[in-house]
Amino acid sequence: MPDVRFKICGLTAPDHVRAAAEAGAGYVGFVFFPKSPRNLDILRAAELAHLVPVGVAKVALVVNATDEELDGIVSTVPLDMLQLHGKESPERVSEIRERFGLPVMKAIGVAEAEDLAAVDLYSEVADQLLIDAKPPREAELPGGNGLAFDWRLLAGRKYWRRPWMLAGGLTPQNVAEAVRMTGARQVDVSSGVESAPGVKDAALIRDFASALR
């Protein structure tokens, strides 16, 4: 399964960073969302970001963040990309790209075929797209819920205008099948490689990486 890059999101400790890097992650993600068990304060995130090897992209996940909040993150944490995981409009995505000078990945929740219209819409303004399972209406988290969607919805759609990443309920056991069904060349995992919410498991990270080889 050549050339499938993966992102380990929601790192909260130095050994998580080490495990992701040793497994060959192309991206690591730091979460800035207080309701998440993976939430980091800015100084802690900066400490972890400085441990990330050169060549691994450092991504900040934010949810409907204000300019002030983003200023605090970007000015302190060395980052390569911002991941917008809230209800940011296309106009807001453009504003953030212009103001902060970083590539932007926009997360799009999918539950049915009609949700894919947003992929084309955000392709006009985002640098990358993260296609995730749409959270249940009562969910407190916009992602990281361990839920998958019907991957058949993406069959034959791998040639969108922007690079895209598959997320939502991926695990070492199902990621190879997910890639086969969707044609994804990038995947994102968080809860699927955890022993408890917010606690990454090095063995599961290795298994996830091995499943993509």
URZI-V578667 format. One record per pair of residues at least 24 apart in sequence whose ideal C-beta (glycine too) atoms are under 8 Angstrom apart, sorted by sequence separation. I is the first residue (numbers start at 1). J is the second residue. D is the distance in Angstrom with one decimal. If there is no record, write none. Layout:
# URZI-V578667
i: [I | I]
j: [J | J]
d: [D | D]
This chain:
# URZI-V578667
i: [28 | 57 | 59 | 61 | 62 | 64 | 81 | 83 | 103 | 104 | 105 | 106 | 107 | 108 | 109 | 110 | 143 | 158 | 103 | 105 | 107 | 109 | 143 | 157 | 158 | 187 | 10 | 12 | 70 | 74 | 109 | 148 | 151 | 155 | 157 | 158 | 11 | 151 | 154 | 155 | 156 | 158 | 10 | 12 | 28 | 30 | 32 | 33 | 45 | 49 | 50 | 74 | 97 | 154 | 155 | 9 | 27 | 28 | 30 | 32 | 33 | 49 | 70 | 93 | 97 | 152 | 154 | 26 | 27 | 28 | 29 | 30 | 31 | 32 | 33 | 42 | 46 | 49 | 70 | 97 | 148 | 151 | 154 | 17 | 21 | 25 | 26 | 27 | 28 | 29 | 30 | 32 | 42 | 45 | 46 | 90 | 94 | 129 | 151 | 12 | 16 | 21 | 27 | 29 | 45 | 46 | 67 | 90 | 93 | 172 | 18 | 32 | 43 | 93 | 109 | 129 | 131 | 175 | 179 | 14 | 17 | 42 | 90 | 91 | 128 | 129 | 130 | 131 | 133 | 13 | 17 | 21 | 42 | 90 | 107 | 127 | 128 | 129 | 130 | 131 | 132 | 133 | 172 | 176 | 12 | 20 | 107 | 126 | 127 | 128 | 129 | 131 | 132 | 133 | 172 | 175 | 176 | 11 | 14 | 32 | 116 | 123 | 124 | 128 | 130 | 131 | 171 | 175 | 111 | 116 | 123 | 170 | 172 | 173 | 110 | 123 | 172 | 113 | 120 | 32 | 112 | 116 | 119 | 120 | 84 | 110 | 85 | 119 | 146 | 59 | 81 | 144 | 145 | 146 | 30 | 81 | 83 | 85 | 143 | 144 | 9 | 10 | 7 | 9 | 33 | 27 | 29 | 86 | 132 | 85 | 85 | 110 | 130 | 105 | 107 | 63 | 61 | 35 | 36 | 35 | 38 | 33 | 36 | 33 | 31 | 10 | 9 | 38 | 7 | 29 | 38 | 26 | 37 | 38 | 27 | 29 | 37 | 36 | 1 | 4 | 1 | 7 | 9 | 4 | 5 | 6 | 7 | 9 | 10 | 20 | 25 | 4 | 5 | 6 | 7 | 8 | 9 | 10 | 19 | 3 | 4 | 5 | 6 | 7 | 8 | 23 | 4 | 6 | 19 | 23 | 10 | 16 | 18 | 22 | 25 | 8 | 15 | 20 | 23 | 24 | 12 | 19 | 23 | 12 | 13 | 15 | 19 | 10 | 12 | 11 | 10 | 8 | 8 | 6 | 6 | 6 | 4 | 1 | 1]
j: [52 | 81 | 83 | 85 | 86 | 88 | 105 | 107 | 127 | 128 | 129 | 130 | 131 | 132 | 133 | 134 | 167 | 182 | 128 | 130 | 132 | 134 | 168 | 182 | 183 | 212 | 36 | 38 | 96 | 100 | 135 | 174 | 177 | 181 | 183 | 184 | 38 | 178 | 181 | 182 | 183 | 185 | 38 | 40 | 56 | 58 | 60 | 61 | 73 | 77 | 78 | 102 | 125 | 182 | 183 | 38 | 56 | 57 | 59 | 61 | 62 | 78 | 99 | 122 | 126 | 181 | 183 | 56 | 57 | 58 | 59 | 60 | 61 | 62 | 63 | 72 | 76 | 79 | 100 | 127 | 178 | 181 | 184 | 48 | 52 | 56 | 57 | 58 | 59 | 60 | 61 | 63 | 73 | 76 | 77 | 121 | 125 | 160 | 182 | 44 | 48 | 53 | 59 | 61 | 77 | 78 | 99 | 122 | 125 | 204 | 51 | 65 | 76 | 126 | 142 | 162 | 164 | 208 | 212 | 48 | 51 | 76 | 124 | 125 | 162 | 163 | 164 | 165 | 167 | 48 | 52 | 56 | 77 | 125 | 142 | 162 | 163 | 164 | 165 | 166 | 167 | 168 | 207 | 211 | 48 | 56 | 143 | 162 | 163 | 164 | 165 | 167 | 168 | 169 | 208 | 211 | 212 | 48 | 51 | 69 | 153 | 160 | 161 | 165 | 167 | 168 | 208 | 212 | 149 | 154 | 161 | 208 | 210 | 211 | 149 | 162 | 211 | 153 | 160 | 73 | 153 | 157 | 160 | 161 | 126 | 153 | 130 | 164 | 191 | 105 | 127 | 190 | 191 | 192 | 77 | 128 | 130 | 132 | 190 | 191 | 59 | 61 | 59 | 61 | 85 | 81 | 83 | 142 | 188 | 142 | 143 | 168 | 188 | 165 | 167 | 142 | 143 | 140 | 141 | 141 | 144 | 141 | 144 | 142 | 144 | 144 | 144 | 190 | 165 | 188 | 197 | 186 | 197 | 198 | 188 | 190 | 198 | 198 | 176 | 179 | 179 | 186 | 188 | 184 | 185 | 186 | 187 | 189 | 190 | 200 | 205 | 185 | 186 | 187 | 188 | 189 | 190 | 191 | 200 | 185 | 186 | 187 | 188 | 189 | 190 | 205 | 187 | 189 | 202 | 206 | 194 | 200 | 202 | 206 | 209 | 193 | 200 | 205 | 208 | 209 | 198 | 205 | 209 | 199 | 200 | 202 | 206 | 198 | 200 | 200 | 200 | 200 | 205 | 208 | 209 | 212 | 212 | 212 | 213]
d: [5.8 | 5.8 | 5.1 | 5.4 | 7.4 | 6.6 | 5.8 | 6.5 | 3.9 | 7.7 | 6.8 | 7.0 | 8.0 | 6.9 | 6.7 | 5.8 | 6.7 | 7.1 | 6.9 | 5.4 | 5.3 | 3.3 | 7.6 | 7.9 | 3.6 | 7.3 | 7.2 | 5.8 | 6.8 | 5.4 | 6.4 | 7.4 | 7.9 | 6.2 | 7.7 | 7.1 | 7.7 | 5.5 | 7.4 | 6.7 | 7.6 | 7.4 | 3.4 | 6.3 | 5.9 | 7.1 | 6.0 | 6.9 | 7.5 | 5.1 | 6.8 | 7.0 | 7.2 | 4.1 | 7.5 | 7.6 | 6.8 | 7.4 | 7.1 | 6.6 | 6.9 | 5.1 | 7.7 | 6.6 | 7.8 | 6.5 | 7.2 | 6.7 | 4.4 | 6.1 | 4.5 | 5.6 | 4.8 | 5.1 | 4.7 | 5.8 | 5.1 | 7.0 | 6.1 | 7.4 | 7.7 | 4.3 | 7.5 | 5.6 | 6.8 | 6.1 | 6.4 | 7.8 | 6.9 | 7.6 | 6.8 | 8.0 | 5.9 | 7.8 | 4.7 | 6.0 | 4.8 | 6.9 | 5.1 | 7.9 | 7.9 | 5.1 | 5.4 | 5.3 | 4.9 | 7.3 | 6.7 | 6.1 | 4.5 | 6.0 | 7.4 | 7.1 | 7.0 | 5.5 | 7.4 | 5.5 | 5.8 | 6.2 | 7.1 | 6.6 | 4.7 | 4.9 | 6.6 | 8.0 | 5.8 | 7.5 | 7.2 | 7.1 | 7.4 | 7.6 | 5.9 | 5.8 | 6.3 | 4.8 | 7.1 | 6.7 | 4.9 | 4.2 | 4.8 | 5.8 | 4.2 | 3.3 | 3.7 | 4.9 | 7.7 | 7.5 | 6.3 | 6.3 | 7.8 | 6.6 | 7.1 | 6.8 | 4.6 | 6.0 | 4.5 | 5.1 | 6.9 | 6.1 | 5.7 | 7.5 | 6.6 | 5.8 | 7.9 | 6.6 | 5.5 | 7.8 | 7.3 | 6.3 | 5.8 | 7.9 | 4.4 | 7.7 | 7.5 | 7.7 | 5.1 | 4.8 | 5.1 | 5.6 | 7.4 | 5.9 | 7.4 | 7.2 | 6.0 | 7.9 | 7.9 | 6.4 | 7.7 | 7.4 | 4.3 | 6.9 | 7.6 | 4.6 | 7.2 | 6.7 | 7.1 | 7.5 | 6.6 | 8.0 | 7.3 | 5.4 | 7.4 | 7.8 | 6.9 | 6.5 | 7.5 | 7.6 | 6.6 | 6.2 | 7.7 | 4.9 | 5.5 | 7.8 | 6.1 | 7.2 | 7.5 | 5.7 | 7.7 | 5.0 | 5.8 | 6.3 | 6.6 | 7.5 | 6.3 | 7.8 | 7.7 | 6.1 | 7.3 | 6.9 | 6.6 | 7.5 | 7.7 | 7.5 | 4.0 | 4.7 | 7.8 | 7.4 | 3.7 | 7.7 | 6.5 | 5.8 | 6.3 | 7.2 | 5.7 | 7.1 | 6.9 | 7.1 | 7.3 | 6.9 | 4.3 | 7.6 | 7.9 | 5.8 | 4.8 | 5.0 | 4.4 | 6.3 | 4.3 | 7.8 | 6.4 | 6.1 | 7.0 | 7.8 | 7.2 | 7.3 | 7.5 | 4.9 | 6.5 | 6.8 | 3.8 | 5.4 | 7.9 | 4.1 | 7.9 | 7.9 | 7.5 | 6.6 | 7.8 | 6.0 | 7.3 | 5.5 | 5.5 | 4.7 | 4.0 | 7.6 | 7.4 | 6.8 | 7.4 | 6.7 | 7.5 | 6.4 | 7.4 | 7.0 | 6.2 | 6.9 | 6.7 | 6.1 | 4.7 | 5.5 | 6.3]
